[in-house]
Amino acid sequence: MPEISDDWIAEADLFQGEKLVRRGRPRVAAPRQLLSLRLPPNVIARWKASGPGWQTRMAQVLENSAPAATPPSD
C-alpha cells in the first residue's frame, strides 16, 4: 500500500486553473431510468441471443412502437 503523502494528495484531483476537471463518463441530457419489468423468459433469451447491445436495441424497438402522447382529459 503506498504511503499517503502531500504529493500523492496533490495529484489526486486534476485542476485546470481553479476548475476541478471531472473524470469518468460525461453526463447526458436525458439519463436512462431504471425500470423493473417482468417479461417471459423466452423473450429475454431471444433478445440476449441477438448479441451485444441487445438492451439498446430493445429500447429502440420500444421507443419506435410507443403510443403517441395524448393530452390529459379535463
Residue, then its C-alpha position, 0 to 999 in steps of 0.5 A: m500500500p503506498e504511503i499517503s503523502d502531500d504529493w500523492i494528495a496533490e495529484a489526486d484531483l486534476f485542476q485546470g486553473e481553479k476548475l476541478v476537471r471531472r473524470g469518468r463518463p460525461r453526463v447526458a441530457a436525458p439519463r436512462q431510468l431504471l425500470s423493473l419489468r417482468l417479461p417471459p423468459n423466452v423473450i429475454a433469451r431471444w433478445k440476449a441471443s441477438g448479441p451485444g447491445w441487445q438492451t439498446r436495441m430493445a429500447q429502440v424497438l420500444e421507443n419506435s412502437a410507443p403510443a403517441a402522447t395524448p393530452p390529459s382529459d379535463 
